[in-house]
Amino acid sequence: MITGVWKGKINQQNVEVKIVQKGDNLAGTAYYYESPDRYRRYSIKGYFDPDTNEAVWWDDELIEDKTRRSSRPGKMPLLSRADFNCPGGGKMMLEGSASVVEKPKEKTGTVDLYKTNGSNFEDEWDSVIDNYTVGANDPEIIDSIALLTQRKPVPGQERPNSLPPAEPEPGEETKIVREPVTAIPQIAFATEQKFNTRKKTFALEIPLRGDSIELRFYDNAQIDGDSISLFLNNKLIFQHILLSDKAYIIRLDVSTLQEENELVMVAENLGSIPPNTSYMVAIVGEKRYEARLESTEGSSALIRLVRK
């Protein structure tokens, strides 16, 4: 599991990275440091690359700067690509390459991280990591923590990621021109790629009548962290649906649908007990339809909604 605290070096800089998985996307924070009280902290974003099986993340927003201005660690936001290495003895490592965010194709160094249970920097992500397997993997919780870590907008700036000048060191001039940190362009995340590349396996046809259709999604078996996305007629309509024993309810207006429609369930993950299975109940007027939907790394479940 990639969720956790990772320490080591990125581009030969001391770093501690807290990574939290949300479906196939990654969130968290990175501390580039000289000491526990001298560091630059970034919020990070990322995803799993389905083509290379690598974890990819980048320094998205500079949210704290407690270094000397000439300090190297964290001065340039980085993009990291790393794969898992498990040499044995319970040790887990992330190894790969790093590049400057603005030049993602030009490798500037390496990523050498190991997973650890401790942290040198306490922050909002600690409770999510500590309780990830007992409910804190809820996408809404992860999104709320990500919002907490965002800097407040500075009046007159388009983005809140340009920090005001820190307190000057003795003898240092106070007039400093600072370049804003540039975020990496938004990357098409793996959910759409999975939808496009996986086989659609037909599961059920539902005739449409009346004004609306109600869809209820549950985890089909043991609650193990299954998360899904839904596509309607090739468009993503819902994502990060965490399946549980309580219904996740969606209502669709029949008048807005076509004569024939395809609803596809895509697994964002496979939970701790593969495959990703959901139990769906559809309510159309007084009629009730049920289906067990299964999605794997190679297939997605397809439901046809047909106006008779």
C-alpha positions in Angstrom: 0.0 0.0 0.0 1.4 3.3 -1.0 -0.5 5.3 1.6 2.0 6.2 4.4 5.1 8.2 5.3 8.1 7.9 3.0 11.6 9.2 3.8 14.8 9.5 1.9 16.1 11.6 -1.0 14.6 13.2 -4.1 17.1 14.8 -6.4 19.8 14.4 -3.6 17.6 16.5 -1.2 16.4 15.2 2.2 12.7 14.7 2.0 9.7 13.3 3.8 6.7 12.6 1.7 3.2 11.7 3.1 1.2 10.0 0.3 -2.5 9.2 0.5 -4.2 7.1 -2.1 -7.7 8.1 -3.4 -8.8 5.7 -6.0 -6.1 5.9 -8.6 -5.1 9.4 -7.6 -2.6 10.5 -5.0 -2.7 13.4 -2.5 -0.5 14.5 0.4 2.4 16.7 1.3 6.2 16.8 0.9 8.8 18.3 3.2 12.2 19.2 1.8 14.4 19.9 4.8 17.8 20.7 6.3 16.5 20.1 9.9 13.1 19.7 11.5 12.7 23.5 11.8 14.2 24.4 8.4 12.1 23.1 5.5 9.9 23.9 2.5 6.5 22.2 2.5 4.5 21.5 -0.7 1.1 20.0 -1.2 1.4 17.1 -3.7 -0.9 15.6 -6.3 -0.4 12.5 -8.4 -1.8 9.3 -9.9 -0.9 5.8 -10.9 0.4 5.5 -14.5 -1.4 2.5 -16.0 1.2 2.1 -18.8 4.2 1.9 -16.5 2.7 0.9 -13.1 4.6 3.8 -11.6 3.4 6.2 -9.0 3.6 9.8 -10.3 3.4 12.8 -8.1 4.5 16.5 -8.2 4.9 19.4 -5.9 1.7 21.3 -6.5 1.7 24.3 -4.2 4.3 25.8 -1.8 2.4 26.2 1.5 5.3 26.7 4.0 8.8 28.1 3.7 10.9 28.0 6.8 14.3 28.0 5.2 17.0 30.5 4.5 16.3 31.9 1.1 19.6 30.5 -0.3 18.7 27.1 1.0 18.6 24.4 -1.7 16.0 21.8 -0.4 12.7 22.4 -2.1 13.7 25.5 -4.0 12.4 24.1 -7.2 9.1 22.1 -7.3 9.8 18.6 -8.6 7.9 15.8 -10.5 8.7 12.3 -9.2 8.1 9.0 -10.9 8.8 5.8 -8.9 8.1 2.1 -8.8 7.8 -0.2 -5.8 10.8 -2.2 -4.7 10.3 -4.8 -1.9 13.7 -6.3 -1.1 12.3 -8.4 1.8 12.2 -8.2 5.5 9.1 -6.0 5.5 11.0 -3.2 3.8 9.2 -1.1 1.1 10.9 1.3 -1.2 10.0 3.7 -4.0 12.7 4.1 -6.6 12.7 6.2 -9.8 13.5 9.5 -11.3 12.8 13.2 -10.6 12.5 16.2 -12.9 11.7 19.9 -12.5 7.9 20.4 -12.7 8.2 22.9 -15.6 10.3 20.4 -17.6 8.8 17.0 -16.8 10.7 15.2 -19.6 14.2 16.3 -18.5 15.4 14.0 -15.6 17.5 15.9 -13.1 18.0 13.2 -10.4 16.7 10.1 -8.7 13.9 9.1 -6.2 15.1 6.9 -3.3 12.5 6.6 -0.6 11.7 4.0 2.1 8.4 3.6 4.0 8.5 4.3 7.7 6.1 4.4 10.6 7.4 7.7 12.1 7.3 11.3 10.9 9.5 14.3 11.7 6.7 16.7 10.8 3.2 16.6 12.4 0.4 17.8 10.2 -3.2 17.2 9.1 -2.4 14.1 7.0 -1.3 12.1 10.1 -4.8 11.1 11.2 -5.7 10.0 7.6 -2.6 7.8 7.3 -3.1 6.3 10.8 -6.7 5.5 10.2 -6.7 4.8 6.5 -7.8 1.2 6.7 -10.6 1.9 9.2 -12.5 4.5 7.4 -10.2 7.4 6.6 -9.8 6.2 3.0 -13.2 7.9 2.3 -12.6 10.3 -0.7 -14.6 13.0 1.1 -12.3 12.9 4.1 -9.2 13.0 1.9 -10.6 16.0 -0.1 -11.5 17.9 3.1 -7.9 17.5 4.4 -6.5 18.6 1.0 -8.6 21.8 1.3 -7.3 22.4 4.8 -3.7 22.5 3.5 -4.3 25.0 0.8 -2.9 28.5 1.4 -5.4 31.4 1.6 -5.4 33.6 -1.6 -3.2 36.7 -1.4 -5.2 39.8 -2.6 -4.2 40.7 -6.2 -2.8 37.3 -7.0 -4.4 34.8 -9.3 -3.0 31.8 -7.4 -2.4 31.4 -3.7 0.9 29.6 -4.2 3.3 32.6 -4.2 4.5 33.0 -0.6 5.0 36.4 1.0 8.6 37.2 1.9 9.8 35.4 5.1 11.4 37.2 7.9 14.9 38.4 6.7 18.1 36.9 8.1 20.4 39.4 9.9 22.1 41.7 7.4 19.9 40.6 4.6 18.0 43.0 2.4 14.2 42.9 2.8 13.3 43.8 -0.8 13.1 40.5 -2.6 11.4 39.6 -5.9 9.8 36.1 -5.7 8.7 34.0 -8.7 5.4 32.3 -8.1 5.5 28.5 -8.1 4.1 27.2 -11.4 1.8 24.2 -11.1 2.2 21.3 -13.5 -0.6 21.2 -16.2 -3.5 19.1 -15.3 -2.9 15.5 -16.3 -5.6 13.2 -17.6 -5.9 10.7 -14.7 -6.1 7.0 -14.9 -9.9 6.7 -14.5 -10.6 7.8 -18.1 -7.8 5.7 -19.4 -9.2 2.6 -17.7 -12.7 3.3 -19.2 -11.2 3.6 -22.6 -8.9 0.6 -22.5 -10.9 -2.0 -20.5 -13.4 -4.4 -22.1 -17.1 -3.6 -21.3 -18.9 -6.7 -20.1 -22.7 -6.6 -20.5 -24.5 -7.3 -17.2 -28.1 -6.1 -17.4 -30.7 -4.3 -19.6 -33.2 -2.0 -17.8 -36.3 -0.7 -19.5 -37.0 3.0 -18.7 -40.5 4.3 -17.8 -41.8 7.3 -16.0 -39.9 10.4 -14.9 -36.7 9.0 -13.3 -34.6 5.9 -12.4 -33.0 5.4 -9.0 -29.8 3.5 -8.8 -28.5 2.1 -5.5 -24.9 0.8 -5.2 -23.6 -1.4 -2.4 -20.4 -3.4 -1.8 -21.5 -6.9 -2.8 -19.5 -8.8 -0.2 -17.1 -8.0 2.6 -16.5 -4.2 3.0 -13.0 -3.9 1.7 -12.5 -0.4 0.4 -13.9 -0.9 -3.2 -14.2 2.5 -5.0 -15.9 3.0 -8.4 -16.6 5.6 -11.1 -19.6 5.7 -13.4 -19.7 6.7 -17.0 -22.9 7.5 -18.9 -22.8 7.4 -22.7 -19.0 7.8 -22.6 -19.0 10.7 -20.1 -17.8 10.5 -16.5 -20.7 11.4 -14.3 -19.6 10.2 -10.8 -16.3 9.2 -9.4 -14.7 8.1 -6.1 -17.8 6.3 -5.0 -16.7 4.3 -1.9 -18.9 1.2 -1.7 -20.2 0.0 1.7 -23.2 -1.7 3.3 -25.2 1.6 2.9 -26.6 2.5 -0.4 -25.0 5.2 -2.6 -28.0 6.6 -4.4 -28.1 8.2 -7.8 -31.2 9.5 -9.6 -31.3 10.1 -13.3 -33.9 12.2 -15.1 -35.4 9.9 -17.9 -36.3 12.8 -20.1 -32.6 13.8 -20.4 -31.6 10.3 -21.6 -31.3 8.9 -25.1 -33.4 6.1 -26.5 -30.5 3.7 -25.7 -27.9 4.5 -23.0 -24.8 2.8 -21.7 -23.9 3.0 -18.0 -20.5 1.7 -17.3 -19.0 0.9 -13.8 -15.3 1.2 -13.7 -13.2 0.0 -10.7 -10.9 2.7 -9.4 -9.3 0.0 -7.2 -9.8 -3.6 -6.4 -10.1 -3.2 -2.6 -8.3 -5.6 -0.4 -10.3 -8.6 -1.8 -10.3 -8.5 -5.6 -12.2 -8.2 -7.8 -14.2 -5.0 -7.3 -17.8 -6.1 -7.0 -20.9 -4.0 -6.4 -24.5 -4.9 -5.8 -26.8 -2.6 -7.8 -30.5 -2.1 -7.3 -32.5 -0.1 -9.9 -35.9 1.3 -9.1 -38.0 2.2 -12.2 -41.6 3.1 -11.1 -42.8 0.1 -9.2 -40.3 -2.2 -10.8 -37.1 -3.4 -9.1 -34.0 -4.7 -10.9 -31.0 -6.2 -9.3 -27.5 -7.1 -10.6 -24.1 -8.1 -9.3 -21.5 -6.0 -11.1 -17.9 -7.0 -11.4 -15.0 -4.9 -12.5 -11.4 -6.0 -12.8 -8.1 -4.7 -14.2 -9.2 -5.9 -17.6 -13.0 -5.3 -17.7 -15.8 -3.0 -16.6 -19.5 -3.7 -16.1 -22.0 -2.4 -18.6 -25.7 -1.7 -18.0 -28.0 -0.7 -20.8 -30.8 1.7 -20.1 -33.5 1.6 -22.8 -36.6 3.7 -23.3 -39.3 1.3 -24.4 
